[in-house]
Amino acid sequence: MSRWGKREDMIVHEAEPYNAEPPPRALADRALTPVDTFYSRNHGPIPRLDPRAWRLSVDGEVERELALSLSDLRSGFEHRTLTATLQCAGNRRAGLIEVGDIPGEAPWGSGAISTAEWTGVRLADVLGAAGLGPRAAHVAFAAPDVAAEADPPQPYGGSIPVAKALAGEVLLAWGMNGAPLPAVHGGPVRVVVPGHIGARSVKWVHRVTAQERPSDNYFQATVYRLLTADADPSATGPGDGLSLGPVAVNADILRPGDGEVLPAGATEISGYAFAGERGVARVDVSLDLGDSWVQADLDERADPWAWRLWRVTLDLPVGPAVITARAWDTAAACQPESARHLWNPKGYVNNSWARIHVIGRD
């Protein structure tokens, strides 16, 4: 077991702050991702907080300011457990880097996405106890981890619209896969915002603020925004580009691996599909660059906020082959064909068709 209790074969993009993803095969055929396999995205050093000393402040546009201990959360509100997938906004960035260089950004593969069972209380219930004021339009979260990359350096933060904050699926979670939430994943308490980019699920949360406008934190106002392809990230500032929130339909191939040499003939291909606030309706797989498609079998979702695993068996020919997969959501939106049309200078939201190259042998 490596640092932070992660498996030894994690792909570590950065040791400090710790940023790592599992190899794709480690995610295959697992509706829930084990904690030692779950990806980790951080902007600053991981804090070690004493659960007994932790406090949550609830303030801003509220009728009653609150100061809650972990014991207060556990005893004062109904517990909720749900299964939800978290996906980094930079998931599959490596595919965009193949199109054009993206300096300063980690080359995340297809493993910056994972699914866990989260236990905690509804954010809506806590906000209800505080009493939202009429001017509250956004709910901001603050954490203690200071990010040196921020300008100026500052603790991590972000916000979500009040309508999402009041939806029953958003949690203040202290449990992950039936165990206390580990420090590397935001323990003792984190926010879990199902269906939105992972950046909004703020870890180590210690303050919740109801306010009129979105958070002015660097990671809400400047980072995690989709810029135009010709933009210079060093010259952009707060409010530039499109703020990222709900995730787009996405899918990738987990097995076989890219570059594998396999026996020709019947070959099982499997992967994941995720559509966030919409459901996954279909996954298609092709062996002829998309000239024809075979519909994959979809596993049942453990929860409306979880990914769907898929699999299909196709007849792999002898020689080089490209396996392509694409997903459709319940609004009939399909993944775009080419990463070239999605390239942006921060490398966000690559949801182009998944492709791997394999070789079939006699």
Residue, then its C-alpha position, 0 to 999 in steps of 0.5 A: m500500500s502506498r502513501w495515503g492508503k492507495r494501491e501501489d499501481m496508482i498513476v501519480h501525476e503529482a506527489e505534492p499535492y497528491n494527484a493520482e488515478p487508478p489504471p483503467r483496468a482497476l475500475a472495470d466490473r466494479a459498481l463501487t470503487p474501493v477507497d484504495t482505488f478511488y482517484s484523488r485530486n488536490h490543489g494543496p497539501i492534504p490537511r489532517l483534521d481532528p474529527r472531535a475539533w472539527r466545526l462547520s459554520v453556516d452563515g451569510e444570507v440565513e436567519r440563524e447562523l450555526a456552528l455544528s460539530l460532527s456529533d451535532l450533524r450525526s444527532g441533529f439530522e436524518h442520515r442519508t446514504l447514496t451511491a454517486t460518481l465523482q468525475c474530475a473536470g480534467n478526466r480524459r485530458a490526455g486525449l486533448i493533449e494528443v491534439g495540442d499541448i496543455p502546459g501546466e495541467a496533469p495528463w489525466g487518463s480515463g481514471a479520474i472518475s470513481t464511484a462510492e457509497w456516501t453517508g452523511v446528511r442532506l445539505a438542504d436539511v442543514l440549510g433548512a435549520a439555518g433558514l435561507g434568506p430571500r436573497a440567497a441564490h448560491v451556496a458557497f463552501a470553504a475548506p482549509d487546504v491552501a493552494a499555492e497555485a491560486d492567485p493570490p494563494q488561498p484556501y480552496g472553495g467553490s459554490i453551487p446554485v441554491a436550487k442544487a444545494l436544496a436538492g436532496e442528493v447533495l450531502l455533507a458526508w462523513g462516510m465512504n463505502g461504509a467507513p469513516l471518510p479518510a483524510v485523502h478524500g476530505g475527512p472528517v466531512r466533505v460536500v458531495v454534489p452528485g452530477h456536477i464536476g468533482a471540483r464542486s464537492v469540496k473536501w474538508v469543508h468547514r464553512v457553508t455560506a448562503q449568498e447572492r452571487p457565486s463564490d469569488n474563490y479562485f477555483q470558482a471564479t477563474v479556474y474550472r471554467l471552459l475557455t475558448a480554444d484561442a484564449d491565453p489562460s495566463a491572461t484570463g481572469p475572474g468570470d472569463g469562459l463558461s463556469l463548469g457545473p453539471v457534467a456532460v455524457n461521457a464513456d470510456i473503455l476500461r478493458p482491454g487496455d490500449g496497446e494490448v495484443l489479444p487472441a483474435g475472435a470473441t473478445e469482451i470489451s467493457g467500460y463505464a458511462f456517466a451522464g450526471e444529472r441525466g441518465v445513460a440511455r445507450v452505449d455503442v461499440s464499433l470495430d470499424l471506426g464507427d461505420s457500424w455499431v453494436q449496442a452494449d449491455l448496460d448494468e443496472r445503476a445502484d443509484p440515479w447518481a451513479w455511473r453505468l458499467w457496460r460490456v459487449t463481446l465482439d469478434l476481434p479480427v487478426g491484426p491492428a484494430v481500433i475499438t471505439a465506444r460512445a454513450w447517449d444520455t436520456a435526452a438523446a445527446c451523444q458524445p462528440e466524435s473528435a477531441r480535436h473539436l473539443w480542445n481547450p487550453k485548460g483541457y476540460v470536458n473531453n467527452s469525445w468518443a473513446r478509442i483504444h488500439v489493440i492487435g488481434r493475433d492468430 
